[in-house]
Amino acid sequence: MTGSLRASVDFERARHREARQAGDDASAWRALERAHVLSQAVLSLHIAVHADMFRYAIARREWHEAAGQLLRLALAPIGHVSGRTPAGNIGRARVSAFAVMPIPDDLARTMEPVTDRADPGLQGRG
């Protein structure tokens, strides 16, 4: 894993905390979604972001989202072992855990060293 990838995940997680403190729920979720897209290459980061999503869903009493995060916390290690984590997936319960999604250009530039090694449409372990 490159230091810039970890720094980018940390940056998005910090943006989440700032937006959460400001009461901006849409921006808080968006930052976690972006952190998720970045984190999929590294299991420890991927689990940490899903844990953040789970805690935020509980705090907001979004029970469907919390349940979805529990499922994703269980699936993330399997995806890493099998090398099949769907590129661009935002990690929310409202989307399939298996859906490949477009990666924002700014995130794709950060991820280039990781996604260059991945299968088309899938982001493998970093």
C-alpha positions as YAML, in Angstrom:
chain: A
units: angstrom
residues:
- id: 1
  name: MET
  ca: [0.00, 0.00, 0.00]
- id: 2
  name: THR
  ca: [1.22, 3.44, -0.80]
- id: 3
  name: GLY
  ca: [1.38, 6.08, 1.88]
- id: 4
  name: SER
  ca: [-0.69, 8.36, -0.32]
- id: 5
  name: LEU
  ca: [-3.55, 5.85, -0.35]
- id: 6
  name: ARG
  ca: [-3.61, 5.63, 3.45]
- id: 7
  name: ALA
  ca: [-3.34, 9.42, 3.66]
- id: 8
  name: SER
  ca: [-6.25, 9.79, 1.26]
- id: 9
  name: VAL
  ca: [-8.42, 7.40, 3.30]
- id: 10
  name: ASP
  ca: [-7.45, 9.25, 6.48]
- id: 11
  name: PHE
  ca: [-8.32, 12.57, 4.81]
- id: 12
  name: GLU
  ca: [-11.81, 11.36, 3.85]
- id: 13
  name: ARG
  ca: [-12.38, 9.92, 7.32]
- id: 14
  name: ALA
  ca: [-11.39, 13.32, 8.80]
- id: 15
  name: ARG
  ca: [-13.81, 15.03, 6.39]
- id: 16
  name: HIS
  ca: [-16.50, 12.68, 7.69]
- id: 17
  name: ARG
  ca: [-15.82, 13.67, 11.29]
- id: 18
  name: GLU
  ca: [-15.85, 17.39, 10.43]
- id: 19
  name: ALA
  ca: [-19.12, 17.11, 8.50]
- id: 20
  name: ARG
  ca: [-20.65, 15.02, 11.28]
- id: 21
  name: GLN
  ca: [-19.71, 17.62, 13.90]
- id: 22
  name: ALA
  ca: [-21.21, 20.32, 11.66]
- id: 23
  name: GLY
  ca: [-24.46, 18.35, 11.36]
- id: 24
  name: ASP
  ca: [-24.02, 17.88, 7.60]
- id: 25
  name: ASP
  ca: [-25.15, 14.28, 7.25]
- id: 26
  name: ALA
  ca: [-25.04, 14.19, 3.44]
- id: 27
  name: SER
  ca: [-21.40, 15.33, 3.40]
- id: 28
  name: ALA
  ca: [-20.54, 12.98, 6.25]
- id: 29
  name: TRP
  ca: [-21.88, 9.99, 4.33]
- id: 30
  name: ARG
  ca: [-20.26, 11.17, 1.09]
- id: 31
  name: ALA
  ca: [-16.85, 11.31, 2.81]
- id: 32
  name: LEU
  ca: [-17.30, 7.77, 4.13]
- id: 33
  name: GLU
  ca: [-18.35, 6.57, 0.67]
- id: 34
  name: ARG
  ca: [-15.20, 8.10, -0.82]
- id: 35
  name: ALA
  ca: [-13.09, 6.58, 1.95]
- id: 36
  name: HIS
  ca: [-14.67, 3.21, 1.16]
- id: 37
  name: VAL
  ca: [-13.81, 3.42, -2.54]
- id: 38
  name: LEU
  ca: [-10.19, 4.13, -1.61]
- id: 39
  name: SER
  ca: [-9.99, 1.59, 1.21]
- id: 40
  name: GLN
  ca: [-10.99, -1.50, -0.72]
- id: 41
  name: ALA
  ca: [-7.40, -2.28, -1.70]
- id: 42
  name: VAL
  ca: [-6.28, -2.81, 1.92]
- id: 43
  name: LEU
  ca: [-8.24, -5.05, 4.28]
- id: 44
  name: SER
  ca: [-7.43, -3.16, 7.48]
- id: 45
  name: LEU
  ca: [-8.55, 0.14, 5.94]
- id: 46
  name: HIS
  ca: [-11.61, -1.48, 4.36]
- id: 47
  name: ILE
  ca: [-12.73, -2.91, 7.73]
- id: 48
  name: ALA
  ca: [-12.04, 0.41, 9.49]
- id: 49
  name: VAL
  ca: [-14.24, 2.32, 7.03]
- id: 50
  name: HIS
  ca: [-17.10, -0.18, 7.36]
- id: 51
  name: ALA
  ca: [-16.78, 0.09, 11.14]
- id: 52
  name: ASP
  ca: [-17.04, 3.89, 10.78]
- id: 53
  name: MET
  ca: [-20.13, 3.43, 8.61]
- id: 54
  name: PHE
  ca: [-21.65, 1.04, 11.14]
- id: 55
  name: ARG
  ca: [-21.05, 3.44, 14.06]
- id: 56
  name: TYR
  ca: [-22.45, 6.38, 12.09]
- id: 57
  name: ALA
  ca: [-25.56, 4.41, 11.08]
- id: 58
  name: ILE
  ca: [-26.15, 3.43, 14.73]
- id: 59
  name: ALA
  ca: [-25.69, 7.04, 15.87]
- id: 60
  name: ARG
  ca: [-28.25, 8.15, 13.27]
- id: 61
  name: ARG
  ca: [-30.57, 5.23, 14.08]
- id: 62
  name: GLU
  ca: [-30.45, 4.08, 10.47]
- id: 63
  name: TRP
  ca: [-31.11, 0.43, 11.25]
- id: 64
  name: HIS
  ca: [-31.17, -0.81, 7.64]
- id: 65
  name: GLU
  ca: [-27.79, 0.81, 7.06]
- id: 66
  name: ALA
  ca: [-26.39, -0.61, 10.32]
- id: 67
  name: ALA
  ca: [-27.51, -4.12, 9.34]
- id: 68
  name: GLY
  ca: [-25.98, -3.66, 5.89]
- id: 69
  name: GLN
  ca: [-22.70, -2.62, 7.47]
- id: 70
  name: LEU
  ca: [-22.64, -5.73, 9.65]
- id: 71
  name: LEU
  ca: [-23.05, -7.84, 6.50]
- id: 72
  name: ARG
  ca: [-20.25, -5.92, 4.78]
- id: 73
  name: LEU
  ca: [-17.97, -6.30, 7.78]
- id: 74
  name: ALA
  ca: [-18.42, -10.06, 7.38]
- id: 75
  name: LEU
  ca: [-18.00, -10.00, 3.58]
- id: 76
  name: ALA
  ca: [-14.93, -7.75, 3.37]
- id: 77
  name: PRO
  ca: [-12.39, -10.40, 4.44]
- id: 78
  name: ILE
  ca: [-13.92, -12.90, 2.00]
- id: 79
  name: GLY
  ca: [-13.64, -10.36, -0.81]
- id: 80
  name: HIS
  ca: [-9.99, -9.77, 0.02]
- id: 81
  name: VAL
  ca: [-9.13, -13.47, 0.25]
- id: 82
  name: SER
  ca: [-10.83, -14.13, -3.10]
- id: 83
  name: GLY
  ca: [-9.40, -10.94, -4.66]
- id: 84
  name: ARG
  ca: [-12.88, -9.77, -5.61]
- id: 85
  name: THR
  ca: [-13.80, -6.39, -4.17]
- id: 86
  name: PRO
  ca: [-15.91, -4.41, -6.65]
- id: 87
  name: ALA
  ca: [-14.12, -1.28, -7.86]
- id: 88
  name: GLY
  ca: [-15.85, 1.99, -7.10]
- id: 89
  name: ASN
  ca: [-18.43, 0.46, -4.78]
- id: 90
  name: ILE
  ca: [-19.46, 3.06, -2.18]
- id: 91
  name: GLY
  ca: [-20.09, 0.49, 0.56]
- id: 92
  name: ARG
  ca: [-23.59, 1.60, 1.54]
- id: 93
  name: ALA
  ca: [-26.50, -0.72, 2.28]
- id: 94
  name: ARG
  ca: [-28.56, 0.93, -0.46]
- id: 95
  name: VAL
  ca: [-26.28, -0.54, -3.15]
- id: 96
  name: SER
  ca: [-25.35, -4.16, -3.81]
- id: 97
  name: ALA
  ca: [-22.17, -5.21, -2.04]
- id: 98
  name: PHE
  ca: [-21.11, -6.72, -5.39]
- id: 99
  name: ALA
  ca: [-21.85, -3.77, -7.71]
- id: 100
  name: VAL
  ca: [-18.99, -2.23, -9.65]
- id: 101
  name: MET
  ca: [-19.45, 1.54, -9.74]
- id: 102
  name: PRO
  ca: [-17.68, 4.46, -11.43]
- id: 103
  name: ILE
  ca: [-14.65, 5.77, -9.55]
- id: 104
  name: PRO
  ca: [-14.46, 9.56, -9.27]
- id: 105
  name: ASP
  ca: [-11.50, 10.88, -11.29]
- id: 106
  name: ASP
  ca: [-9.70, 12.38, -8.29]
- id: 107
  name: LEU
  ca: [-9.89, 9.07, -6.41]
- id: 108
  name: ALA
  ca: [-8.84, 7.08, -9.48]
- id: 109
  name: ARG
  ca: [-5.62, 9.10, -9.69]
- id: 110
  name: THR
  ca: [-4.83, 8.22, -6.06]
- id: 111
  name: MET
  ca: [-5.62, 4.57, -6.72]
- id: 112
  name: GLU
  ca: [-3.73, 4.12, -10.01]
- id: 113
  name: PRO
  ca: [-0.90, 2.02, -8.57]
- id: 114
  name: VAL
  ca: [-3.49, -0.31, -7.01]
- id: 115
  name: THR
  ca: [-6.07, -0.52, -9.79]
- id: 116
  name: ASP
  ca: [-3.43, -1.10, -12.48]
- id: 117
  name: ARG
  ca: [-2.90, -4.57, -10.97]
- id: 118
  name: ALA
  ca: [-6.60, -5.37, -10.64]
- id: 119
  name: ASP
  ca: [-8.78, -7.45, -12.91]
- id: 120
  name: PRO
  ca: [-11.04, -5.37, -15.16]
- id: 121
  name: GLY
  ca: [-14.00, -4.27, -13.08]
- id: 122
  name: LEU
  ca: [-12.59, -5.64, -9.87]
- id: 123
  name: GLN
  ca: [-10.12, -4.16, -7.46]
- id: 124
  name: GLY
  ca: [-7.93, -6.86, -5.97]
- id: 125
  name: ARG
  ca: [-5.97, -6.90, -2.77]
- id: 126
  name: GLY
  ca: [-3.34, -4.19, -2.55]
...
